[in-house]
Amino acid sequence: MIGNRFYDILGLPFGASDQLIKKRYKELAKKYHPDRNPSPDANKRFIEINEAYIYLLSKDKFPAKSFEEQQKEKTEEEQRAYREKAWNYAREKKMREEKELLNFYRSLRKGWSWIAFKSVAILCGIIFVVMLVDFFLPTQAIPEVVTEYSNDIYHSVGSHQVSLIKTKSGKKLWTNEFYNKDFNYNPFFVLESSQIFRNPIKGKIYSENRYFEIPIHFTVYWAQFVLSPFLLFPIFMYFYKKDNAFFVIGHYLSRYVSGILVGLYLLTEDRWFHLITIGIF
């Protein structure tokens, strides 16, 4: 029967569900569409696929007459109209999908979605510039007092041995290759920090009539080099004008990944306040 033939064209078992028919049609239409498949047989195959798809989703799927009998009864004009219908259906479907995709791209460049993205990009640009300036500005010396320290020793990058100390101002710092018990005799030290964001860089302790440096690990000051690409990416995407998958991925990465990182950076260690006051307070 004719129904069997159309199922064979789509490569489906007899009586397959409409959902399975639609899924298989999408796969074959992408494969044999003349715009994508340069094969000489692609055009004929594409027409057969559309005929089978339209027919199997129609209400009357299984007429009593065989395919050969029906073909004899059809005139050339009827066959041409049937094929034209299949072509129009495919063309309208493609235009509809392209329009929906274009509307989706436009939705990312307007409304709250665009405001959120634009805000993140501007904030990332400001922080990147301030971080760059902060890196080259002279450091500031802040007097600190160690109130608590840990005897536990951990391994950092390059097999360095680090341990934790806590200061009176509430800072938690990881000293590198330093015997923390020395703070029992002298808990006072000077913390060198960046000028604007006041990110810790290193410590200095006065002993034997001179200052000894205390290297500090796990500071945001050195992690700024890792953070910089996440700050520059939203700025790049702001000027990116192409409507494609990269723009969609970049849009969401900028809003959520870069946005969250920037938020954490500003909300920890009162950096938002230091940014507003340009490091004066």
C-alpha positions in Angstrom: 0.0 0.0 0.0 1.0 3.6 -0.4 1.4 4.1 3.3 4.1 1.4 3.4 6.0 3.2 0.7 6.0 6.6 2.5 7.2 4.9 5.7 10.0 3.3 3.7 11.0 6.7 2.3 11.4 8.1 5.8 13.1 4.9 7.0 10.4 4.3 9.6 8.4 1.2 10.7 4.8 0.9 9.6 2.5 2.8 11.9 5.2 5.1 13.4 3.9 7.9 15.6 3.5 11.5 14.4 6.3 12.6 16.8 8.7 10.1 15.3 7.7 11.1 11.8 8.4 14.8 12.5 11.7 14.0 14.1 12.8 11.8 11.1 11.6 14.4 8.6 13.8 17.1 10.2 16.9 14.8 10.0 16.3 13.9 6.4 15.3 17.4 5.3 18.6 18.8 6.6 20.6 16.1 5.0 19.0 16.3 1.5 18.0 20.0 1.2 19.4 21.2 -2.1 21.0 24.2 -0.4 23.1 21.9 1.7 23.5 18.8 -0.4 25.1 19.3 -3.9 24.3 15.7 -4.9 22.3 15.4 -8.2 19.8 13.1 -6.5 19.3 15.4 -3.5 16.5 17.4 -5.2 14.5 14.3 -6.1 15.1 12.8 -2.7 14.0 16.0 -0.9 10.7 16.1 -2.9 10.0 12.5 -1.9 10.7 13.3 1.7 8.3 16.2 1.7 5.6 14.2 0.0 6.0 11.4 2.5 5.9 13.8 5.4 2.8 15.7 4.3 1.0 12.5 3.4 1.8 10.6 6.6 0.6 13.6 8.8 -2.6 13.9 6.8 -5.9 12.4 8.2 -6.4 9.8 5.4 -3.1 7.9 5.5 -4.1 4.6 3.9 -6.3 4.7 0.8 -7.6 1.4 -0.6 -5.8 1.9 -4.0 -2.1 1.1 -4.5 0.5 3.7 -5.4 0.6 2.5 -9.0 -3.2 2.9 -9.4 -3.2 6.3 -7.9 -0.3 7.5 -10.2 -2.2 6.4 -13.3 -5.2 8.4 -12.2 -3.3 11.5 -11.6 -2.6 14.0 -14.3 0.7 15.7 -14.8 -0.9 18.9 -13.6 -2.0 17.3 -10.3 1.5 15.9 -9.7 3.1 19.3 -10.4 0.7 21.0 -7.9 1.4 18.3 -5.3 5.2 18.8 -5.6 4.8 22.6 -5.6 2.9 22.3 -2.4 5.7 20.3 -0.8 8.2 22.9 -2.0 6.2 25.8 -0.6 5.8 24.0 2.7 9.5 23.5 3.0 10.3 27.1 1.9 7.8 28.6 4.4 9.0 26.4 7.2 12.6 27.5 6.5 11.6 31.2 6.4 9.6 30.8 9.6 12.6 29.3 11.4 14.9 32.0 10.1 12.5 34.7 11.3 12.3 33.1 14.8 16.1 32.9 15.0 16.4 36.6 14.0 13.9 37.6 16.6 15.8 35.7 19.2 19.0 37.5 18.3 17.2 40.8 18.5 15.7 40.0 21.9 19.3 39.7 23.3 20.0 43.3 22.1 17.0 45.0 23.7 15.0 45.0 27.0 16.3 43.8 30.4 18.6 41.2 28.8 20.5 43.9 26.9 20.6 46.3 30.0 22.0 43.5 32.2 24.6 42.6 29.6 25.6 46.3 28.9 25.9 46.9 32.7 28.2 44.0 33.1 30.4 45.1 30.1 30.7 48.7 31.4 31.5 47.5 35.0 34.1 45.1 33.6 35.7 47.9 31.6 35.9 50.2 34.6 37.3 47.5 36.9 39.9 46.5 34.3 41.1 50.1 33.9 41.3 50.7 37.6 43.1 47.4 38.2 45.6 48.3 35.5 46.2 51.7 37.1 46.3 50.1 40.6 49.1 47.7 39.4 51.4 50.6 38.4 50.7 52.9 41.3 53.0 52.9 44.3 52.0 50.6 47.1 50.8 51.8 50.5 52.0 50.5 53.9 49.3 49.6 56.4 50.2 48.7 60.0 48.8 45.4 61.1 48.7 43.2 64.2 48.6 39.4 64.2 45.9 38.2 66.6 45.9 34.6 65.7 48.0 32.1 63.6 47.9 28.5 62.6 50.7 26.0 63.1 49.4 23.9 60.2 51.6 24.0 57.1 50.2 23.6 53.6 51.8 23.3 50.2 51.3 26.1 47.6 52.4 26.4 44.0 56.0 25.5 43.4 56.2 23.4 46.6 56.1 26.5 48.8 55.0 26.0 52.4 52.3 28.4 53.6 50.3 28.9 56.8 47.4 31.1 57.8 47.4 34.2 60.0 44.6 36.5 61.1 45.0 40.2 61.8 43.2 42.7 64.0 41.6 44.3 61.0 40.0 41.0 60.1 42.3 40.0 57.2 43.2 36.3 56.6 46.7 36.0 55.0 48.8 33.0 53.9 52.4 33.6 54.9 55.0 31.8 52.7 58.2 30.2 54.2 57.7 32.0 57.5 57.8 30.7 61.0 54.5 32.0 62.4 55.6 31.5 66.0 57.8 34.5 65.7 54.7 36.5 66.0 54.6 35.6 69.7 57.5 37.9 70.2 56.5 40.6 67.7 52.9 40.6 66.4 53.3 43.9 64.6 54.1 44.0 60.9 53.5 46.3 57.9 51.3 45.1 55.1 52.0 46.4 51.6 48.8 46.7 49.6 47.8 48.2 46.3 46.8 51.8 46.3 43.1 51.7 45.2 41.7 48.2 45.8 44.1 47.7 48.8 44.9 44.1 47.7 47.6 42.5 49.9 50.9 42.1 48.2 53.5 41.3 50.9 54.3 41.9 54.5 57.3 43.3 56.3 58.3 42.7 59.9 60.9 44.6 61.9 63.5 42.5 63.6 67.2 43.0 64.5 67.1 46.6 63.4 65.9 45.9 59.9 62.8 44.8 58.0 62.3 41.3 56.8 59.9 40.5 53.9 57.0 38.1 54.5 55.8 36.7 51.1 52.1 36.3 51.0 50.3 33.7 48.8 46.8 33.4 47.4 46.3 37.1 47.1 43.8 38.6 44.6 46.6 41.0 43.6 48.4 38.3 41.6 45.1 36.6 40.5 44.2 39.8 38.6 46.1 38.4 35.6 43.7 35.4 35.6 40.7 37.7 36.1 41.6 40.0 33.3 40.3 37.8 30.4 36.9 37.6 32.1 36.8 41.4 32.3 37.8 41.9 28.7 35.5 39.3 27.2 32.2 41.2 27.8 33.8 44.4 26.3 34.7 42.4 23.2 31.2 40.9 23.0 29.6 44.4 23.3 31.2 45.4 20.0 30.6 42.0 18.3 28.0 42.6 15.7 27.4 39.2 14.2 24.2 37.1 14.8 25.5 33.6 15.4 25.9 30.9 18.0 29.1 32.6 19.3 27.2 35.8 20.1 24.6 33.8 22.0 27.2 31.9 24.0 29.3 35.0 24.6 26.2 37.0 25.7 25.3 34.5 28.4 28.9 33.9 29.5 29.4 37.6 29.9 26.2 38.1 31.9 26.6 35.1 34.3 30.2 34.1 34.5 31.9 37.5 34.2 29.0 39.1 36.1 29.3 36.7 39.0 33.1 37.0 39.2 33.0 40.8 39.1 30.3 40.8 41.8 32.4 38.5 44.1 35.5 40.7 43.4 33.8 43.9 44.5 31.8 42.5 47.4 34.8 40.9 49.1 37.3 42.9 51.1 35.1 46.1 50.7 36.6 46.6 47.2 33.3 48.3 46.0 33.9 51.0 48.7 37.6 51.4 47.8 36.5 51.7 44.1 34.0 54.5 44.9 36.5 56.4 47.1 39.4 55.7 44.7 41.3 54.0 47.6 41.2 57.1 49.9 39.3 55.1 52.5 
